[in-house]
Amino acid sequence: MVETLFLTPNDFVTYLLNGISRGMILFLVASGLTLIFGLIGLINFAHGAMVTLGGYLTYYITGATGSFWIGIVSGILIVSLLGLVLERTILHHLYEEPLLGFLGTFGIGLVIEELIGFQFGDQSRSLTSPFPGTVDLLGVSYPTHRLFVIVVGVAVALAVGALLAKTRFGLEIHATANASETAEILGVDSSKVYTLTFVLGSALAAAAGGLTAPITSLTPGVGMTYMLLAFLVIIVGGMGSFKGSFLVSLIVGQIIAFGWLALQPTYVEISIFVAAMVFILYKPRGFFGKPEVFE
């Protein structure tokens, strides 16, 4: 705590940027979960495995081609295709049964992680960033790749926000989420909207895995390390609220960055969950939760 009180301005800026970059990583993971839950009502426990798969595909294809960009784009496309196949063959049968949806996605996640472990083993892997080195920002020297992650996180938030608010597909998502039968009467293909939204959520998971691979060592369970915090983000932000996920991701990122100055990482995470539980007791819908989710 004493160290926190005597932070220099440069130290403060560094921790602030670390908090933003960590928050953006968390947001990239949570955003796909939020989209899928907000529309379909499915809590996708396979999401963490898709984050891991996106990271490993980026790692493998980058090694094979020598290009990080080919690696991450290919990883996103492959995981999106996997999401399409899973949604059309298995998951769309489970939307009316939340317990089966939980068991189904949990099982799919386990299978994906076991296959990754079988192919790559338990040894951690690391990926070289396409942006090595540092850049001078606000008087500090900051890792370029972490700054890149911040830019991508903000760009994803703006792009998906515009998609939801400004496009016909976004209107169809809102209409289907609020009244699917009425939407179908008006000509909206709800089944198609469900499928495309799940594919978009899968793509965001793969992007999160690929972008964080140069920051975090890859192991078969790396995606699950983000999942608990991602679930906390979507609950506190408001189930299904995209802007709530963005706001709470930034808050959690800052708490972790500055909390590590005074506490061990484990205690910081415990403190975050305790604070979240207290918050939910007083505001169970979260910051931007919709009443119909809970009533």
C-alpha positions as CSV (number, residue, x, y, z in Angstrom):
1,M,0.0,0.0,0.0
2,V,2.9,2.3,0.8
3,E,4.3,1.7,-2.7
4,T,0.9,2.8,-4.2
5,L,1.0,6.1,-2.3
6,F,4.4,7.0,-3.7
7,L,3.8,6.2,-7.4
8,T,5.6,8.6,-9.7
9,P,3.5,10.1,-12.5
10,N,5.3,7.8,-15.0
11,D,4.5,4.8,-12.9
12,F,0.9,5.9,-12.7
13,V,0.6,6.2,-16.4
14,T,2.2,2.8,-16.9
15,Y,-0.2,1.1,-14.5
16,L,-3.1,3.0,-16.0
17,L,-2.2,1.7,-19.5
18,N,-1.7,-1.8,-18.2
19,G,-5.2,-1.6,-16.7
20,I,-6.7,-0.5,-20.0
21,S,-4.9,-3.2,-22.0
22,R,-5.9,-5.9,-19.5
23,G,-9.5,-4.5,-19.6
24,M,-9.5,-4.7,-23.4
25,I,-8.3,-8.3,-23.4
26,L,-11.1,-9.1,-20.9
27,F,-13.6,-7.2,-23.1
28,L,-12.6,-9.1,-26.2
29,V,-13.3,-12.4,-24.3
30,A,-16.5,-11.2,-22.7
31,S,-18.0,-9.5,-25.8
32,G,-18.7,-12.7,-27.6
33,L,-20.2,-14.2,-24.5
34,T,-22.4,-11.1,-24.1
35,L,-23.7,-11.2,-27.7
36,I,-24.6,-14.9,-27.6
37,F,-26.3,-14.6,-24.2
38,G,-28.0,-11.3,-25.1
39,L,-29.7,-12.7,-28.1
40,I,-29.9,-16.5,-27.6
41,G,-30.0,-16.7,-23.8
42,L,-27.3,-19.4,-24.0
43,I,-24.4,-19.3,-21.5
44,N,-21.7,-20.6,-23.7
45,F,-19.3,-22.5,-21.5
46,A,-17.4,-23.5,-24.7
47,H,-16.4,-19.9,-25.2
48,G,-13.1,-20.2,-23.2
49,A,-12.1,-23.3,-25.3
50,M,-12.7,-21.3,-28.5
51,V,-10.4,-18.5,-27.1
52,T,-7.8,-21.2,-26.6
53,L,-8.3,-22.7,-30.0
54,G,-8.0,-19.3,-31.6
55,G,-4.7,-18.7,-29.9
56,Y,-3.3,-22.1,-30.8
57,L,-4.4,-21.8,-34.5
58,T,-2.8,-18.4,-34.7
59,Y,0.4,-19.9,-33.1
60,Y,0.4,-22.9,-35.5
61,I,-0.4,-21.1,-38.7
62,T,1.9,-18.3,-38.0
63,G,4.7,-20.8,-37.5
64,A,3.8,-22.6,-40.8
65,T,3.5,-19.4,-42.9
66,G,5.8,-17.0,-41.1
67,S,3.0,-14.4,-41.0
68,F,1.1,-13.4,-37.8
69,W,-1.6,-11.8,-39.9
70,I,-2.3,-15.0,-41.9
71,G,-2.2,-16.9,-38.7
72,I,-4.8,-14.8,-36.8
73,V,-7.1,-14.3,-39.8
74,S,-7.0,-18.0,-40.5
75,G,-7.6,-18.8,-36.8
76,I,-10.7,-16.5,-36.8
77,L,-12.1,-18.1,-39.9
78,I,-11.6,-21.6,-38.7
79,V,-13.1,-21.0,-35.3
80,S,-16.0,-19.1,-36.9
81,L,-16.6,-22.1,-39.2
82,L,-16.5,-24.4,-36.2
83,G,-19.0,-22.2,-34.4
84,L,-21.3,-22.4,-37.5
85,V,-21.1,-26.2,-37.6
86,L,-21.7,-26.5,-33.8
87,E,-24.7,-24.1,-33.9
88,R,-26.4,-25.8,-36.8
89,T,-25.8,-29.4,-35.8
90,I,-26.1,-29.3,-32.0
91,L,-26.7,-26.1,-30.2
92,H,-29.8,-24.8,-31.9
93,H,-31.6,-27.9,-30.6
94,L,-30.7,-26.9,-27.0
95,Y,-31.9,-23.2,-26.9
96,E,-35.2,-24.1,-25.2
97,E,-33.5,-26.2,-22.5
98,P,-31.0,-24.1,-20.5
99,L,-29.6,-27.0,-18.5
100,L,-29.0,-29.0,-21.7
101,G,-27.4,-25.9,-23.2
102,F,-25.1,-25.7,-20.2
103,L,-24.1,-29.4,-20.4
104,G,-23.7,-29.3,-24.2
105,T,-21.4,-26.3,-24.3
106,F,-19.5,-27.5,-21.3
107,G,-18.9,-30.8,-23.0
108,I,-17.9,-29.2,-26.3
109,G,-15.4,-27.0,-24.4
110,L,-13.9,-30.1,-22.7
111,V,-13.5,-31.9,-26.0
112,I,-11.9,-28.9,-27.7
113,E,-9.4,-28.5,-24.9
114,E,-8.6,-32.3,-24.8
115,L,-7.9,-32.2,-28.6
116,I,-5.7,-29.2,-28.2
117,G,-3.8,-31.0,-25.4
118,F,-3.5,-34.1,-27.5
119,Q,-2.1,-32.2,-30.5
120,F,0.2,-29.7,-28.7
121,G,0.8,-31.3,-25.3
122,D,0.7,-29.5,-21.9
123,Q,3.9,-27.6,-22.5
124,S,3.3,-23.8,-22.8
125,R,3.9,-22.1,-26.1
126,S,4.8,-18.5,-26.9
127,L,4.2,-16.5,-30.0
128,T,6.3,-13.5,-31.1
129,S,4.4,-10.3,-31.5
130,P,4.2,-8.6,-34.9
131,F,4.8,-5.4,-33.0
132,P,8.0,-6.0,-30.9
133,G,9.6,-3.3,-28.8
134,T,8.1,-0.2,-27.2
135,V,6.6,3.1,-28.1
136,D,6.8,6.4,-26.3
137,L,3.4,7.4,-25.0
138,L,2.4,10.0,-22.3
139,G,6.0,10.1,-21.2
140,V,6.5,6.4,-20.7
141,S,7.9,3.6,-22.9
142,Y,5.1,1.2,-23.4
143,P,5.0,-2.3,-25.1
144,T,3.7,-1.7,-28.7
145,H,1.7,-5.0,-28.8
146,R,-0.2,-4.1,-25.6
147,L,-1.0,-0.7,-27.2
148,F,-2.2,-2.5,-30.3
149,V,-4.5,-4.6,-28.2
150,I,-6.0,-1.4,-26.7
151,V,-6.6,0.0,-30.2
152,V,-8.2,-3.3,-31.4
153,G,-10.4,-3.5,-28.3
154,V,-11.7,0.0,-28.8
155,A,-12.2,-0.6,-32.6
156,V,-14.2,-3.8,-31.9
157,A,-16.4,-2.0,-29.3
158,L,-17.1,0.7,-31.9
159,A,-17.6,-1.7,-34.8
160,V,-19.9,-4.1,-32.9
161,G,-21.8,-1.2,-31.3
162,A,-22.4,0.3,-34.8
163,L,-23.5,-3.1,-36.1
164,L,-26.0,-3.4,-33.3
165,A,-27.3,0.2,-33.6
166,K,-27.0,1.2,-37.2
167,T,-27.5,-1.8,-39.4
168,R,-30.5,-3.9,-40.5
169,F,-28.8,-7.0,-39.0
170,G,-28.5,-5.2,-35.6
171,L,-32.2,-4.3,-35.7
172,E,-33.0,-7.9,-36.5
173,I,-30.9,-9.0,-33.5
174,H,-32.8,-6.6,-31.2
175,A,-36.2,-7.6,-32.6
176,T,-35.4,-11.3,-32.3
177,A,-34.0,-10.9,-28.7
178,N,-37.1,-9.0,-27.6
179,A,-39.9,-10.8,-29.4
180,S,-38.8,-13.5,-31.8
181,E,-42.3,-14.6,-32.8
182,T,-43.3,-11.0,-33.7
183,A,-40.0,-10.6,-35.6
184,E,-40.7,-13.7,-37.6
185,I,-44.1,-12.4,-38.6
186,L,-42.4,-9.2,-39.8
187,G,-40.1,-11.3,-42.0
188,V,-37.0,-11.8,-39.8
189,D,-35.4,-15.2,-40.1
190,S,-34.7,-15.8,-36.4
191,S,-32.8,-19.0,-37.0
192,K,-30.4,-17.2,-39.4
193,V,-30.0,-14.4,-36.9
194,Y,-29.2,-16.9,-34.1
195,T,-26.6,-18.6,-36.3
196,L,-24.9,-15.4,-37.5
197,T,-24.7,-14.1,-33.9
198,F,-23.2,-17.3,-32.6
199,V,-20.6,-17.2,-35.5
200,L,-19.8,-13.6,-34.6
201,G,-19.3,-14.5,-30.9
202,S,-17.0,-17.4,-32.0
203,A,-15.0,-15.0,-34.2
204,L,-14.6,-12.6,-31.3
205,A,-13.4,-15.5,-29.1
206,A,-10.8,-16.5,-31.7
207,A,-9.6,-12.9,-32.1
208,A,-9.2,-12.6,-28.4
209,G,-7.1,-15.8,-28.3
210,G,-4.9,-14.7,-31.3
211,L,-4.3,-11.2,-30.1
212,T,-3.4,-12.3,-26.5
213,A,-1.1,-15.2,-27.6
214,P,2.0,-12.9,-27.8
215,I,1.2,-11.7,-24.3
216,T,0.1,-14.8,-22.5
217,S,1.8,-18.2,-22.7
218,L,-0.5,-20.7,-24.5
219,T,-1.6,-23.7,-22.6
220,P,-4.7,-25.9,-23.3
221,G,-6.6,-24.2,-20.4
222,V,-5.6,-20.6,-21.1
223,G,-9.0,-19.6,-22.2
224,M,-10.6,-20.8,-19.0
225,T,-8.4,-18.5,-17.0
226,Y,-10.3,-15.6,-18.5
227,M,-13.8,-17.1,-18.3
228,L,-14.5,-16.6,-14.6
229,L,-13.7,-12.9,-14.9
230,A,-15.6,-12.7,-18.2
231,F,-18.7,-14.1,-16.5
232,L,-18.3,-11.6,-13.7
233,V,-18.0,-8.8,-16.3
234,I,-21.2,-9.7,-18.1
235,I,-23.1,-10.2,-14.8
236,V,-22.0,-6.9,-13.3
237,G,-22.3,-5.1,-16.6
238,G,-25.8,-6.4,-17.1
239,M,-26.6,-9.7,-18.7
240,G,-26.6,-9.2,-22.5
241,S,-25.4,-5.6,-22.3
242,F,-22.6,-4.9,-24.7
243,K,-21.8,-1.4,-23.3
244,G,-22.0,-2.8,-19.8
245,S,-19.3,-5.4,-20.7
246,F,-17.1,-2.7,-22.1
247,L,-17.4,-0.5,-19.0
248,V,-16.9,-3.3,-16.4
249,S,-14.0,-4.7,-18.3
250,L,-12.2,-1.4,-18.0
251,I,-13.0,-1.1,-14.3
252,V,-11.8,-4.7,-13.6
253,G,-8.6,-4.1,-15.6
254,Q,-7.8,-1.0,-13.5
255,I,-8.5,-2.8,-10.3
256,I,-6.2,-5.7,-11.3
257,A,-3.4,-3.3,-12.5
258,F,-3.4,-1.1,-9.4
259,G,-4.4,-3.9,-7.0
260,W,-1.3,-5.9,-7.7
261,L,0.7,-3.0,-6.2
262,A,-0.7,-3.8,-2.8
263,L,-1.9,-7.5,-2.9
264,Q,-1.0,-10.8,-4.3
265,P,-2.8,-11.5,-7.7
266,T,-4.9,-14.2,-6.1
267,Y,-6.1,-11.9,-3.3
268,V,-6.9,-9.2,-5.9
269,E,-9.1,-11.6,-7.9
270,I,-10.8,-12.7,-4.6
271,S,-11.4,-9.0,-3.7
272,I,-13.0,-8.4,-7.2
273,F,-15.4,-11.3,-6.8
274,V,-16.3,-10.3,-3.2
275,A,-17.0,-6.7,-4.4
276,A,-19.0,-8.0,-7.3
277,M,-21.1,-10.2,-5.0
278,V,-21.9,-7.2,-2.8
279,F,-22.7,-5.0,-5.8
280,I,-25.1,-7.7,-7.2
281,L,-26.9,-7.9,-3.9
282,Y,-27.8,-4.3,-4.2
283,K,-28.2,-4.1,-8.0
284,P,-28.9,-7.6,-9.3
285,R,-29.5,-6.5,-12.9
286,G,-26.0,-5.0,-13.1
287,F,-25.3,-1.6,-14.6
288,F,-27.3,-2.0,-17.8
289,G,-29.2,-5.2,-17.3
290,K,-32.7,-5.7,-18.9
291,P,-35.6,-6.5,-16.5
292,E,-36.9,-9.4,-18.6
293,V,-33.7,-11.3,-18.0
294,F,-34.5,-11.6,-14.3
295,E,-38.2,-11.3,-14.2
